Every structure is written in structure tokens, then in C-alpha cells.
């Protein structure tokens, strides 16, 4: 039996598609033998997703939708009819694509005034083979290969214009095409910059003008900032939304500042390229322009001004002194500036201008008129003077520039200064009503406008007036009281002369308001002296002005001078004859002579003969009742109205051998051994004696005593001095020796003749009438260093002892020997 296949579907087509489904329909066959349809979908593109199984649809269904598809993929859809008996009709196929995903990250940016850059990317899960860019009336396509990032430049656009750019993805094959959803962004080209930017500063306002650009623009943006004071300052911003704007005005700008101005046209929020300009605002001129008058010299002027950095900015100042002489002063950190203008001409007036400068911009000029100090080359010279006026002459250097010369007395406030014009040919100046003897300093300065030269001065003294003098005198002196001085004087020279012009002194006295008297001493009484008083001014150039006055004045009577040729001759031990000659200078009538005299014992000044005074009319006189051996001082003075000067002479009276006191003799005053209760105090080596003080001072005071010891009273003992104890001990032939030699034997407390005595005291004013004396009191060892020693006696030996006294003449008197005294026996 022959098999008959069922009819196929008449047609199948895609109804719609999205990114993840495709809907298809078909036309049912005419045959009624079709029971159902078998339809399936297969991916043409590589996919990892599993495909669904074929679908069987009843014959009354003629459409179906495939879901869970991938975007932009190409699929093959096939359909066949199926009979109830399981027979299949012929397969009908066609290819369809899903809609690709829209582009991602679409960005539109301006490249310049005529170009935009379009950038986009594709989703990697979607497939497309074309992307299409549409703007204005232009469509451009890009074939997609393996890349996912895209960029396109849109050129030949209108500057400042807004463009809507649409980008779609397309998946197409030979039988089907799907487009993604549109992605649209707006882009704007940069506007063209303004033309002919101009900056003009007038009347404290900056005018900014410009020409409009071609193309599209909506307004302008103006930026400006200062760049000198703050190089990194921020821009200040102004927006002009009117497209018709052609200018802008900026005020409140800082003087001297440089401003940077940036202008752009604006369209759709985009700014054109910048058109920049800069302008320096005129700086303010310097303030407080003046000059330091204390620094003005003949060739230099110090100009000074202030700089207020809160009002203006300045880089330097231009100082114009004269044509061809310009100076620059750089700004520092100070607010006060100065400059020394030198090499100027003396006495000249200059108009000096100063401008502030910043870069090439300068302020208006400020100027000041200044004059240098003139030179003062005039020579001043004293012409004449009186005691109340001075006159000087002066010279003029014709080449010097000045108007006049001013003459002033510096130390006189009541005399007006004298003005002499340069053209004045009478070149003398006189000042009157001045004080006598006074030094005046005349100062002269040249004057040019308000400037004066350095001064020159001359010192001139007026002539002095003589100083008044008041005289007083004594016999030896003339006292001169000077003053009060009328006017002024510096010093006085006073000369003293005798009547025969012999000089008697000179004094130079510095003048003062209260001078002590000037005294000339050592003058002769009753003499007339001449005095010359010279009143002098101070010294100028080794010369002093002076005036001289001569006077005569007499000294008064005075005490006489000393007597002459005073002599003293001792007539005996107790009298002296004085003779003398009258004074060489009597200074008056000699009325008498006064003799004063006193004496003292030379060895003991405490023993004195009191002073006595005698008046005598003659030139000689004998003084009696003097003390033998005393040293006398004799003074003789002549007397006129007063006692004159003493003439003095010293004389020591002669002495001779002592004499015994009136109640004593050699026998009655011989030494006696001392007994104790009728028992003799005699030992083996010593004998204690009682010695009487026997000698008178009539022939002179006793200078020293010696104790003479002998073992044979008939031995020769008249020599003086006698041998010592030590010599007698060594030489047994010596029978007489001198045991002691004391000056203070009868002085209270004397140690002479006492045991272990090694000293000799000085004579006391009071003396003992007698005393005990130990013969042999010294130890033998004590006698080594002593000239005369009271050495120990020899035992069992008979001794005789006597006392001898000496006056200053060396003559002596002595007592008789004592009775024989025997020392004790040796034990």
C-alpha cells in the first residue's frame, strides 16, 4: 500500500523577538489529515545553555514563543506536520535572531569646537555584528568583531552646538535583523573663544571688551586675579549670561597690582578656550615726599617718602633729579624709604620728582623743590676792637652760589644778627654794646633759599677794663684785693718792683668772681713798692688783649730779723757769757733783747733745768747758776714793736771730778760689810756690802760707777779703767780689778750688784742715798760675754773694796777702801 506524507505548513515566520524570546507563527496546511505540529529551535551561535526538546503542538495552534534565549543570538527554527498515524510532513526551516542588548556606558565628550567623541561598550552576554551611531541627519555604523569597547569621533560639527547622539546594537543575518533599544546622550561642542580681548584702566575701573565669536554660545565667563602680591591667588569669577554682552567693568582693584584676566565664551555649560590678558594698575605715587634737612650737605640731599603697602603695590621708585640723572630705588620690606642724591652743586635748587613703578607702569609724578647747602668759603678776620665793640672783615668767593651771609654772635642773645647780601661790597661787620674783656664768637653762614652752609666762626675779645685794686699791708706783705671786675677778664698778671726796679715777685691769677687776696710776702718793712697790674683777656692765637695799671704802696713796721753772730763761752762749770750782733734787718728801732734758755742732763733728758727769760739792752750777757754737764739751748731775739726771730745756740757745760756731798768724805763713805744680828753676811764666794751714795752733782752728774776690788790695798790702782775680773782671774799678778761698771747703781730697782744680774738699767730721776751690793754676785759662766763682771770671789781670801764715780769729763772721785773682809773657808 503506498504511503502518503502529510502536507507541510504553508509558511512560518517570526512574529516578534526580544532579547530572550522569539515568537513565531505559521500557516496551517490545507490537508485535514494533520493531527499536530512538531517544532524545535536550535542555536546557530555557540552556547552553553541546553536547548529545549522539540515541541508538539495540536493542529489548532499556529504560533508559539521560545523563551530563555540569549540576546542577539541567531537561531534555526524548524517545523513539520504530524498525522495521527505518526507520519511526518516535510520540515520547513528559517533563521531568526533575538534582539541584542543595548549598548552600555555611552559617553559623549567634546573634543574641540567641531568634534565630539562618542564612547560606548557592549555587554559580553549579547551578540551583535553592527553598532549604529546616529546624530543629526547622519548615521554611521561600526562593524563589531571581538572588541567590546568602542570610540568614534564626530567631526565637522558646529561650535557650541548641542547634539543628540543615539547608539544601537544590530544583529543581522541573511534573513533576519534585530536592533537593540536605543541609547541616547546629548553632547556639546566647545564654543569658539572670544575675539579681540582688550583691557583698559580708566578712572579706577578696569574695562574689559571683546568681540563675539562665531558659532553657538549662550554667554561669557570672566575670571581675574592678582599675581604680584599673591602669585598663587585664586581667580575671582563673574558670569555673563547674555549672549549679546560685549564688555565688563571691574572696580575696587588694588593700585600697582598686576591682574590676569581670563575670558571664555560659554555654551551648554562648556567654556571655550581661554583668551587671557593682563594689565598693571597704575601704582599710587609715593606719600609724604620730603627731605631730611639734617642730612643735607653741599653736594647731597636725602630724599625720603613713605610706602603704604595696604594702599598700593610698588616694585621700585624712579627718582628724577635733573635731565639725564635718574635713579631707581628698589622696594624692600620697609615702609619708609630714602635715597641720597649726591654729586649735586652747592647752593643750587633742584625740582626732584618721584614716580612709583610696577613693571612698565608708573604713577603720576610727585615733586619737591630742594636746595643743597651752600659753601662757606669766606675768610673771617678781626679788624678792630674796643672795650664795647668788635669789627671783623670777610671775603667772598664770587664763584660760590648763595644769596646772603648771616653773621651772628653766638653768646650774646640781645644783639641781632647782621645780614650781608652777596653783592654788598662793604665787607665789614661791627657789633656794639658788648661787655669788656669778653670773648665773642661770631658765626657766619651763607644762605641759599632756606638752606644754610656749615658755619665758620671767629673768636674775638673786646678790650678789657682794668680791674679795681684795694691795697692792705703788713711789714712783710702787701695784700691786693682784685675786683669786682667790670666786664670779663681771664687772668691778671701782677708784678712787684722796688723803687730801683728790682723784682720782688710776680703773680699770675686766674680771674674769678671771688678771688682771694693776692699777697706779696717777704718784703721789707717801711719800704715803698711799685705794683703793675695787667688785666688780660683769654688767649687767641697766642695773643691776649690787656690793659695795664701801675700803683705804689708801702709796707708796715715789722719785728726785727734774727740777731747775728751769736756765741756762747763757758766761763766756769756754772756760767756762760753770750755775745751777739744786731739783726741785719732791724725793721724798726731795737728796744731790747730777750734771752731765753733751758737745759737738760744729756744722758737723762728727764732731768731738766727749767727755761728762764732775761731782757737786756746790750749785745752781751753772762748767765750764772747753770748746771755743770747740762746741755743748754740759748735763744736770743731782738725786739722792736714785737719780738723778732730767735737765734739759737746749744752748749754743753763742762764737768770735773765729782766732789763728796757736804756731809760725807772718802773715809766716811767707804763700803761696809752687812751684818745680820751682828753676824757678817760673807760666804766663800760673796760679800754683801752696804754702799753709800757719796757724790754730789755740783761738778756734773755721775755717768757711771765702778766697784774697785783688791787683795792688797797698797797696790797701784790709779789707772782707769782697771782690769776686769776675768783678766785678774787669768793673770794672778793682777791684784786690783774693776768688778762693776753701772750707770744706775743708786737708781731704785737697779740690778747692779745683785745675784744673777745680767742687765744694766737706765738712770732714774730719783736716787737712793745708799744700797746693798753683793760682791761676787755673778756666776763664772756669766762672765764669758761681759766686759766687766762681778765674778765670784776666792774662798778664804781677804778683800778690800771701794767705790769710784765718773763724770762726763772722765774724771773720777773715789771713797777710801773698806776694812779688810775675808771670805769664808773652803769646806
C-alpha positions in Angstrom: 0.0 0.0 0.0 1.6 3.3 -0.9 2.3 5.7 1.8 1.2 9.3 1.6 3.1 12.0 3.7 1.0 14.8 5.2 1.1 18.3 3.8 3.7 20.7 5.1 2.9 24.1 6.7 2.4 26.7 4.1 4.7 29.3 5.7 6.4 30.1 9.0 7.7 33.5 10.1 8.9 35.4 13.1 6.2 37.5 14.7 8.4 39.2 17.3 11.6 39.0 19.3 13.1 40.3 22.5 16.5 39.8 23.9 15.5 36.5 25.4 12.5 35.2 23.3 11.2 34.7 19.8 7.6 34.4 18.8 6.8 32.6 15.5 3.6 31.6 13.7 2.8 29.6 10.6 0.0 28.8 8.2 -1.8 25.5 8.7 -1.8 23.2 5.7 -5.0 22.6 3.7 -4.9 18.9 4.4 -7.1 17.8 7.2 -5.1 14.8 7.8 -2.6 16.8 10.0 -3.1 16.0 13.6 -0.3 18.1 15.2 2.9 20.1 14.7 6.4 19.3 15.8 8.5 22.4 16.2 12.0 22.9 17.6 14.7 25.7 18.0 18.4 25.3 17.7 21.1 28.0 18.4 23.3 28.8 15.4 25.8 30.6 17.7 27.8 28.7 20.3 26.1 28.5 23.6 26.5 26.6 26.8 22.8 26.6 27.5 20.9 23.3 26.8 18.2 23.6 24.2 14.7 22.6 24.9 13.3 19.5 23.3 11.1 19.7 20.3 7.6 20.9 21.0 4.4 19.1 19.8 1.5 21.4 19.3 -2.1 20.5 18.4 -3.1 21.3 14.9 -5.3 24.2 16.1 -2.2 26.1 17.4 -0.4 28.0 14.8 2.1 30.1 16.9 4.5 29.6 19.7 7.1 31.5 21.8 10.6 30.3 22.6 11.9 31.8 25.9 15.1 31.7 27.8 17.1 32.6 24.8 20.3 34.6 24.7 20.3 38.2 23.4 21.4 38.8 19.8 21.8 35.1 19.1 20.8 33.5 15.8 18.6 30.5 16.0 17.2 27.9 13.4 13.5 27.2 13.9 12.1 24.1 12.1 8.5 22.8 11.9 6.8 19.7 10.4 3.3 18.4 10.4 2.4 15.1 12.1 -0.6 12.9 11.3 -2.4 10.8 13.8 -0.8 7.8 12.3 2.6 9.2 13.1 3.5 10.3 9.7 5.7 13.5 9.3 5.4 16.1 6.8 8.3 17.8 5.2 10.4 20.0 7.6 10.2 23.8 7.0 13.1 25.9 8.4 14.1 29.6 8.8 16.6 31.6 10.8 15.7 34.3 13.3 17.7 36.4 15.8 16.9 37.8 19.2 17.2 41.4 20.0 20.7 42.3 21.2 21.2 44.2 24.5 21.5 48.0 24.3 25.0 49.5 24.4 26.4 50.3 27.8 28.4 53.2 29.2 27.6 55.6 26.5 29.6 58.8 26.9 29.7 61.9 24.8 32.5 64.4 25.3 33.7 67.4 23.5 37.0 67.2 21.6 37.1 70.7 20.4 34.8 73.3 18.8 33.9 71.0 15.8 34.2 67.5 17.2 32.7 65.2 19.7 34.0 61.9 21.0 31.4 59.0 21.5 32.5 56.1 23.6 30.4 53.0 24.5 30.8 49.4 25.4 28.9 46.2 24.6 27.5 43.6 27.0 29.6 40.5 26.5 26.5 38.3 27.0 25.0 39.8 23.9 25.9 39.3 20.3 25.8 41.9 17.6 27.7 42.4 14.4 27.0 46.1 13.9 26.6 49.2 16.1 25.0 52.2 14.6 25.5 55.9 15.7 23.0 58.5 14.6 23.4 62.3 15.2 21.6 65.0 13.4 21.0 63.7 9.9 24.0 61.5 9.9 24.1 57.8 10.6 27.4 55.8 10.9 27.9 52.1 11.5 30.7 50.2 13.1 31.2 46.5 12.4 31.7 44.6 15.5 34.3 42.0 15.7 35.7 40.7 19.0 36.1 44.1 20.8 33.7 45.3 23.5 34.9 48.9 23.8 34.2 51.5 21.1 35.0 55.1 20.3 34.1 57.4 17.5 34.8 60.9 16.6 32.1 63.1 15.2 33.6 65.8 13.2 32.6 68.9 11.1 30.2 69.9 13.8 29.0 73.4 14.7 30.9 75.1 17.5 29.0 75.4 20.7 26.1 73.3 19.3 24.2 70.6 21.2 24.0 67.2 19.5 21.7 64.2 20.4 23.6 61.1 19.7 21.8 57.7 19.5 23.7 54.4 19.5 22.1 50.9 18.9 23.4 47.4 18.5 22.2 45.4 15.4 22.3 41.6 14.9 21.6 40.8 11.3 21.9 37.8 9.1 20.7 36.9 5.6 17.1 36.5 6.7 16.6 38.5 9.9 17.7 41.6 11.7 17.1 42.8 15.3 18.0 46.2 16.8 18.6 46.8 20.4 16.9 49.5 22.4 18.3 53.0 21.6 20.8 54.6 24.0 20.8 58.4 23.5 23.1 61.0 25.1 23.4 64.7 24.4 26.8 66.2 23.6 28.1 69.7 23.1 31.0 71.0 21.2 33.2 73.7 22.7 32.2 77.2 21.7 34.7 79.3 19.9 36.8 81.8 22.0 36.1 85.5 22.0 38.0 87.8 19.7 40.0 90.9 20.3 40.2 90.9 24.1 41.1 94.5 25.3 41.9 95.7 28.8 41.6 99.4 29.6 42.0 101.0 33.0 40.5 104.4 33.5 39.1 106.3 36.5 39.7 103.5 39.0 37.8 101.0 36.7 39.1 98.2 34.5 37.1 98.0 31.3 37.2 94.6 29.6 35.9 94.5 25.9 35.8 91.7 23.4 34.4 90.6 20.0 31.8 87.9 19.8 32.8 84.5 18.4 31.0 82.7 15.6 29.1 79.5 16.3 26.7 79.0 19.1 27.2 80.4 22.6 24.9 81.4 25.4 27.1 83.8 27.5 30.6 84.5 28.8 32.6 83.7 31.9 35.1 86.2 33.2 37.9 85.3 35.6 40.5 87.6 37.1 43.1 87.5 39.9 46.1 89.5 41.2 49.5 87.9 40.6 52.1 90.2 42.2 51.3 90.3 45.8 49.9 86.7 45.8 51.3 84.7 42.9 49.1 81.7 43.8 45.9 83.6 44.4 42.6 82.2 43.3 40.6 83.6 40.5 37.6 85.7 41.1 34.6 84.7 39.0 32.0 86.6 37.0 29.3 85.0 34.7 27.6 86.9 31.9 24.5 85.0 30.6 23.7 87.4 27.8 25.0 86.3 24.5 24.9 89.9 23.4 27.5 91.0 26.1 30.5 92.8 24.6 32.2 94.3 27.7 32.5 94.1 31.5 33.7 96.5 34.2 35.8 95.6 37.2 36.2 98.0 40.1 37.8 98.1 43.5 41.1 96.9 42.1 44.4 97.4 44.0 46.8 100.1 42.8 50.0 98.8 41.4 48.8 95.2 41.2 49.0 93.2 38.0 45.8 91.5 37.2 45.4 88.4 35.0 42.1 88.4 33.1 40.7 85.2 31.5 37.6 85.3 29.3 35.8 82.3 27.8 32.5 82.0 25.9 30.0 79.6 27.3 27.7 77.2 25.6 25.7 74.5 27.3 28.0 74.7 30.3 31.2 74.3 28.3 33.8 77.0 28.1 35.7 77.9 25.1 39.5 78.0 25.2 40.7 80.9 27.3 41.6 84.2 26.0 43.9 85.8 28.6 45.3 89.2 29.1 47.0 91.1 31.9 47.2 94.7 32.9 49.1 96.5 35.6 47.0 99.0 37.5 48.7 102.4 37.9 50.5 102.4 41.3 49.9 105.3 43.6 52.6 107.9 43.8 54.8 107.9 46.9 53.3 109.6 50.0 54.8 112.1 52.3 57.6 113.0 50.0 60.0 115.2 51.8 63.7 115.5 52.5 65.8 115.1 55.7 67.2 118.5 56.3 69.6 117.2 58.9 71.3 115.2 56.1 71.5 118.0 53.5 75.1 118.8 52.6 76.7 120.9 49.9 76.6 118.0 47.4 74.0 115.7 48.9 70.3 115.7 49.7 68.5 112.8 51.4 65.0 112.3 49.8 62.5 110.3 51.8 59.0 109.1 51.4 56.6 106.5 52.9 55.2 103.4 51.4 51.7 102.2 52.5 51.6 98.6 51.3 47.9 98.5 52.2 47.1 101.1 49.5 49.3 100.3 46.6 51.9 97.9 45.4 55.2 99.2 44.2 58.3 97.4 42.8 60.6 100.5 42.6 60.6 104.2 42.5 62.0 106.4 39.8 63.7 109.5 41.2 64.4 112.2 38.6 66.8 114.8 39.8 67.5 116.7 36.6 67.7 115.9 32.9 69.8 112.9 32.4 70.0 112.0 36.0 67.5 109.3 37.1 67.8 106.9 40.0 66.0 103.8 40.9 65.1 102.7 44.4 64.1 99.0 44.8 61.3 98.2 47.2 62.2 96.1 50.2 60.2 95.2 53.3 60.3 98.7 54.8 57.5 101.3 54.9 59.9 104.2 54.8 62.4 104.8 52.1 65.1 107.2 51.4 67.8 107.9 48.8 70.9 110.1 48.9 71.1 112.4 45.9 74.8 113.2 45.5 77.1 114.9 43.2 74.9 118.0 43.3 76.1 121.5 43.1 76.4 123.5 46.3 73.7 126.1 46.9 71.7 125.0 43.9 67.9 124.4 43.9 66.5 121.3 42.3 63.0 120.2 41.4 63.1 116.5 42.2 60.2 114.2 41.1 59.4 110.7 42.2 57.2 108.1 40.5 56.2 104.7 41.7 56.8 101.9 39.1 55.4 98.4 38.7 56.8 96.6 35.7 56.4 99.1 32.9 53.6 101.1 34.6 54.4 104.3 36.5 52.3 106.5 38.8 51.8 110.2 38.3 54.8 112.3 39.4 55.1 113.9 42.8 57.8 116.5 43.1 59.6 118.6 45.7 61.9 121.6 45.5 65.1 121.1 47.4 68.3 123.2 47.8 71.7 122.0 48.7 73.7 123.7 51.4 75.8 126.5 50.0 79.5 126.6 50.5 81.1 128.9 53.0 84.5 129.9 51.7 84.6 133.3 53.3 87.6 134.1 55.4 86.9 136.0 58.6 89.5 138.3 60.2 89.4 140.6 63.2 89.6 144.2 62.1 89.5 146.2 65.4 88.0 146.2 68.9 87.2 148.5 71.8 86.0 147.6 75.3 82.4 147.6 74.0 82.7 146.7 70.2 84.3 144.4 67.7 84.7 144.7 64.0 85.6 142.0 61.5 86.2 141.8 57.8 85.3 139.0 55.4 86.0 137.8 51.9 83.6 136.4 49.3 84.2 133.7 46.6 82.3 135.0 43.6 82.0 131.5 42.1 80.1 130.2 45.1 76.3 130.1 44.8 74.4 131.7 47.7 72.1 134.7 48.4 73.5 136.3 51.5 75.8 135.8 54.5 74.3 135.9 58.1 76.6 137.0 60.9 75.6 136.1 64.5 77.0 136.5 67.9 76.6 133.0 69.4 77.0 134.0 73.0 75.0 137.2 73.0 71.2 137.0 72.9 70.5 140.7 72.8 72.4 141.5 69.6 70.6 141.0 66.3 72.3 139.1 63.6 73.7 141.0 60.6 72.7 140.1 57.1 75.1 141.0 54.2 73.9 140.4 50.7 76.4 138.7 48.4 76.5 141.8 46.2 77.3 144.1 49.2 80.8 145.4 48.6 81.3 146.8 52.1 82.7 143.7 53.7 83.0 144.6 57.3 80.6 143.8 60.2 80.6 145.6 63.6 78.8 144.5 66.8 78.4 147.1 69.5 77.1 147.4 73.1 79.3 144.5 74.2 80.9 143.6 77.5 84.5 144.5 78.1 87.1 141.7 78.1 84.6 139.2 76.8 85.3 136.6 74.1 82.6 136.7 71.5 82.2 134.0 68.8 81.0 135.4 65.5 79.4 132.7 63.4 78.9 133.3 59.6 76.8 131.1 57.3 75.9 131.5 53.7 72.2 131.2 52.8 70.7 129.8 49.7 66.9 129.8 49.8 66.2 128.0 53.1 69.5 126.2 53.4 72.4 127.4 55.3 76.0 126.4 54.9 78.2 124.9 57.5 79.2 127.7 59.8 82.6 129.3 60.1 83.4 131.1 63.3 85.9 133.6 64.6 86.6 134.4 68.2 87.3 138.0 69.1 87.8 139.6 72.5 86.7 143.0 73.4 89.3 145.1 75.1 89.3 144.5 78.9 88.8 147.2 81.6 91.4 147.4 84.3 90.5 145.5 87.4 89.9 147.6 90.6 92.6 147.1 93.3 92.4 147.6 97.0 95.7 147.5 99.0 96.4 146.5 102.6 99.8 145.7 104.1 101.8 144.3 107.0 105.5 144.7 107.5 106.4 141.7 105.3 103.4 141.6 103.0 101.3 143.6 100.6 97.8 142.3 100.1 95.9 143.2 96.9 92.1 142.6 96.7 91.2 142.5 93.0 87.7 143.2 91.7 84.9 143.2 91.2 85.8 143.1 87.5 83.7 145.2 85.2 83.1 143.1 82.2 85.2 140.0 81.9 88.8 139.1 82.4 90.6 135.8 82.0 93.7 136.4 84.2 95.7 139.0 86.0 99.4 139.4 85.9 100.7 141.4 89.0 104.4 142.4 89.2 106.2 143.7 92.3 109.2 146.1 91.9 111.3 148.0 94.3 111.9 151.7 93.8 115.1 150.8 92.0 113.1 148.4 89.7 114.4 145.2 91.4 111.9 142.5 91.1 110.2 141.3 94.3 107.7 138.9 92.9 105.1 138.2 90.2 101.7 136.5 90.3 99.5 135.2 87.6 96.0 134.9 88.9 93.1 133.3 87.0 90.1 135.6 87.2 87.0 134.5 89.2 84.1 136.2 90.9 85.6 135.8 94.4 89.3 136.0 94.3 91.3 135.6 97.4 93.7 138.5 98.0 96.9 138.4 96.1 99.8 138.6 98.6 103.4 139.5 98.0 105.4 138.3 101.0 109.0 138.5 102.2 109.0 142.2 101.7 111.0 144.7 103.8 109.1 146.8 106.3 108.8 150.5 105.7 109.6 150.1 102.0 107.7 151.6 99.1 107.0 149.1 96.4 105.7 149.5 92.9 103.0 147.2 91.6 102.0 146.8 88.0 98.6 145.1 87.4 97.8 143.8 83.9 94.2 142.8 83.2 94.2 140.2 80.4 91.6 138.5 78.3 91.8 134.9 77.2 94.4 133.9 74.7 93.6 133.7 71.0 96.3 132.6 68.6 98.9 133.1 71.3 97.8 136.7 71.8 95.9 138.1 74.7 94.4 141.6 74.9 95.3 143.5 78.0 95.3 146.8 79.9 98.0 147.9 82.4 97.7 150.0 85.6 100.6 151.0 87.9 100.4 151.5 91.7 102.8 152.3 94.7 102.3 151.0 98.2 104.3 150.9 101.4 104.8 148.0 103.9 104.3 148.5 107.6 106.8 148.2 110.5 107.7 144.6 111.5 109.5 142.5 114.1 113.3 142.6 113.5 115.3 139.9 111.9 117.4 137.4 113.8 120.4 138.6 115.7 123.8 137.7 114.1 127.0 136.0 115.3 125.5 134.6 118.5 128.3 133.0 120.6 128.4 131.2 123.9 131.5 130.8 126.0 131.5 128.9 129.3 133.5 130.9 131.9 133.4 128.0 134.5 131.3 125.0 135.3 128.3 127.2 136.1 128.4 130.3 134.0 128.3 131.3 130.3 128.9 134.6 128.5 126.6 135.2 125.5 127.6 137.8 122.8 125.8 138.7 119.5 125.4 141.4 116.8 122.2 143.3 116.0 119.9 141.9 113.2 120.9 142.6 109.7 117.3 143.8 109.1 116.1 145.8 112.1 112.7 146.6 110.7 112.5 149.4 113.2 114.1 150.6 116.4 115.6 147.8 118.6 114.2 148.3 122.1 116.0 145.4 123.8 117.0 141.8 123.5 115.2 138.8 125.0 117.4 135.8 126.1 115.7 132.5 126.9 117.5 129.4 127.9 116.9 125.9 129.3 119.0 122.8 130.0 118.8 119.0 130.4 121.1 116.3 131.5 122.3 114.8 128.2 122.1 111.2 129.4 118.8 111.6 131.1 116.6 114.2 129.4 114.0 113.9 132.1 116.4 115.8 134.4 116.0 119.4 133.3 116.9 123.0 134.2 113.7 125.0 133.6 113.6 127.7 130.9 114.4 131.2 132.1 114.0 134.5 130.3 116.1 137.6 130.6 115.7 141.0 128.9 118.9 143.0 128.3 119.6 146.2 126.4 123.2 145.3 125.4 124.8 142.9 122.9 126.3 140.6 125.6 125.2 139.0 128.9 126.6 136.4 131.4 124.3 133.7 132.6 125.2 132.2 136.0 123.8 129.4 138.2 124.0 126.9 135.4 124.4 123.2 136.0 127.7 121.5 135.2 127.4 118.9 132.4 124.0 120.1 131.3 123.2 120.7 127.6 121.8 124.2 127.3 119.8 125.8 124.5 120.2 129.6 124.3 117.9 131.8 122.2 118.4 135.5 121.6 115.8 137.7 119.8 115.7 141.5 119.2 112.6 143.4 120.0 111.1 146.3 118.0 107.3 146.6 118.1 107.3 142.9 118.6 109.9 140.2 119.4 111.9 139.2 116.4 113.0 135.8 115.3 115.1 133.8 117.7 118.7 132.9 117.0 119.5 129.7 118.8 122.7 128.1 120.1 123.4 124.9 122.0 126.2 124.4 124.5 127.0 121.5 126.9 128.6 122.7 130.2 131.9 121.3 131.2 132.3 118.8 134.2 135.1 117.9 136.5 135.8 115.1 139.0 132.9 114.6 141.4 133.0 116.1 144.9 131.6 114.5 148.0 128.4 115.6 149.5 128.8 118.2 152.2 128.3 115.7 155.0 130.5 113.0 153.5 134.2 112.3 152.9 136.3 109.5 151.4 136.6 107.9 154.8 133.0 108.2 156.0 131.6 106.9 152.7 133.8 103.8 152.3 131.8 100.5 151.8 130.8 98.5 154.9 130.1 94.7 155.2 126.5 93.9 156.0 125.8 92.0 159.3 122.7 90.2 160.3 122.2 90.3 164.1 125.8 91.1 164.5 126.8 88.3 162.1 128.6 89.2 158.9 127.0 88.1 155.6 130.1 86.7 154.0 130.4 83.4 152.1 133.1 81.6 150.4 132.5 83.5 147.1 130.4 86.6 148.0 130.5 89.6 150.3 127.4 91.7 150.9 128.2 95.3 151.3 126.4 98.5 152.3 127.4 101.3 149.9 126.6 104.9 150.5 125.8 107.3 147.6 128.6 109.8 148.4 129.0 112.1 145.4 127.4 115.5 144.7 126.2 116.6 141.3 127.8 120.0 141.6 130.6 119.2 139.2 128.3 117.2 136.9 126.1 114.2 137.1 127.8 110.8 137.7 127.9 109.0 134.4 128.8 105.6 135.9 130.1 103.9 139.0 132.8 101.2 139.4 133.4 98.9 142.3 137.2 98.5 142.8 138.3 95.3 144.4 141.9 94.4 145.6 143.5 91.9 147.8 146.3 94.4 148.7 145.2 97.9 149.4 148.6 99.2 148.8 148.5 98.0 145.1 148.7 100.7 142.5 145.1 101.4 141.4 145.0 104.9 140.0 144.7 103.9 136.3 141.3 104.0 134.6 139.9 101.8 133.5 141.1 98.9 135.7 141.5 95.3 134.6 138.3 93.2 134.7 137.5 90.2 136.9 138.2 87.8 134.0 141.6 89.4 133.3 142.6 89.2 137.0 141.5 85.5 137.1 143.7 84.7 134.2 146.7 86.8 135.4 147.5 86.2 139.0 149.8 89.1 139.1 146.8 91.5 138.8 145.9 92.5 142.4 143.3 95.1 141.6 140.3 94.7 139.3 137.1 96.5 138.4 134.0 94.4 139.4 131.2 96.5 138.1 130.6 99.4 135.7 127.0 100.7 136.2 125.2 103.8 135.4 122.2 103.2 137.6 123.9 102.0 140.8 121.7 104.1 143.1 118.6 104.0 141.0 115.6 102.4 142.6 115.3 98.8 141.2 118.8 98.7 139.9 120.1 95.1 139.4 123.7 96.2 139.6 125.5 94.1 142.2 122.7 91.6 142.7 122.8 87.9 142.3 122.4 86.6 138.7 122.3 90.2 137.4 122.9 90.4 133.7 121.4 93.8 132.9 122.1 97.5 133.5 119.1 99.8 133.8 119.0 103.5 132.9 119.3 106.2 135.4 116.2 107.2 137.3 115.2 110.7 138.2 115.2 109.8 141.9 118.3 108.2 143.5 119.0 106.2 146.7 121.2 107.5 149.4 122.6 104.0 150.0 122.1 100.4 148.9 123.3 96.9 149.5 125.8 95.4 147.0 126.8 91.8 146.7 130.4 91.5 145.6 130.8 88.2 143.6 127.2 88.1 142.6 127.8 86.8 139.0 128.5 83.3 138.1 131.7 82.4 136.3 129.7 81.4 133.2 128.1 84.8 133.2 131.4 86.4 132.8 132.2 84.9 129.3 130.2 87.6 127.4 130.6 90.5 129.8 133.4 93.1 129.7 133.2 93.9 133.4 132.0 91.1 135.5 131.1 90.9 139.3 132.6 87.4 139.3 132.7 85.0 142.3 135.3 85.6 145.0 138.1 83.2 146.1 137.4 81.4 149.4 139.5 82.2 152.4 140.8 85.4 150.9 141.0 88.9 152.3 139.5 91.7 150.1 139.3 95.5 150.1 136.6 97.3 148.3 136.0 101.0 147.3 133.5 102.9 145.2 134.6 105.2 142.3 132.3 107.7 140.4 133.0 109.3 137.0 131.5 112.5 135.4 131.2 113.2 131.7 134.7 114.6 131.6 136.1 111.1 132.5 137.4 112.4 135.8 136.6 110.4 138.9 136.3 110.6 142.7 136.5 107.6 145.0 136.0 106.5 148.6 138.6 105.0 150.8 139.0 101.2 150.8 136.8 99.3 153.1 138.2 97.5 156.1 139.7 94.0 155.3 136.9 91.5 154.6 137.8 87.8 154.4 135.7 85.3 152.5 134.7 82.0 154.2 136.8 78.9 154.4 136.6 76.1 151.8 134.6 73.2 153.1 
